[in-house]
Amino acid sequence: MSLSQRIEALYAQPAASLGADAREAFAALRDGLEQGTIRAAEPAAGGWRVNGWVKKGILLGFRLGKVVPMDPAGPLRFSDKDTYPGACASCPAARPSARGPTSGRASS
């Protein structure tokens, strides 16, 4: 099954039934987006073509994520989903070594 098919199938499932396989599929999507091998939209004849499965995959990442505290920004405190980069330095999903290269991203 292709990544797009996996994302489509997982997106259709209720959040309570999503497990490690969903996080694995989302991580593959996120890595592809960061590396530029997967695009949310691509040039096509007459304009741009949106890849709907990518949008569903991004939304899937929010459904899968657990709210965690982010690293403080001075006196300010924030929370974010652990499935997205920058959520916190101690979150496994946010560690560069768990995701591969982070070229183009500002370091903190």
BELNORBEL-V555616 format. One record per backbone hydrogen bond with DSSP energy under -1.0 kcal/mol. NH is the residue of the N-H (numbers start at 1). CO is the residue of the C=O. E is the energy in kcal/mol with one decimal. If there is no record, write none. Layout:
nh-><NH;NH>
co-><CO;CO>
e-><E;E>
//
This chain:
nh-><6;7;8;9;10;11;12;13;17;18;23;24;25;26;27;28;29;30;31;32;33;34;35;37;38;42;44;47;49;51;52;54;55;56;57;58;59;60;61;62;63;64;65;68;70;73;76;80;82;84;87;91;94;98;100;105>
co-><2;3;4;5;6;7;8;10;14;15;19;20;21;22;23;24;25;26;27;28;29;30;31;32;32;49;47;44;42;40;50;51;51;52;53;54;55;56;57;58;59;60;61;80;78;76;73;68;66;81;84;88;91;95;96;102>
e-><-2.3;-2.8;-2.3;-2.3;-2.7;-2.8;-1.3;-1.2;-1.7;-1.5;-1.7;-2.4;-2.1;-2.6;-2.6;-2.0;-2.0;-3.1;-2.6;-2.1;-2.4;-2.5;-2.3;-1.5;-1.7;-2.7;-3.5;-2.3;-3.4;-2.9;-1.1;-1.2;-1.4;-2.3;-1.9;-2.3;-2.3;-2.3;-1.8;-1.1;-1.9;-2.4;-1.6;-3.1;-2.9;-2.1;-1.8;-2.3;-1.9;-1.2;-1.5;-1.2;-1.1;-1.3;-2.4;-1.9>
//
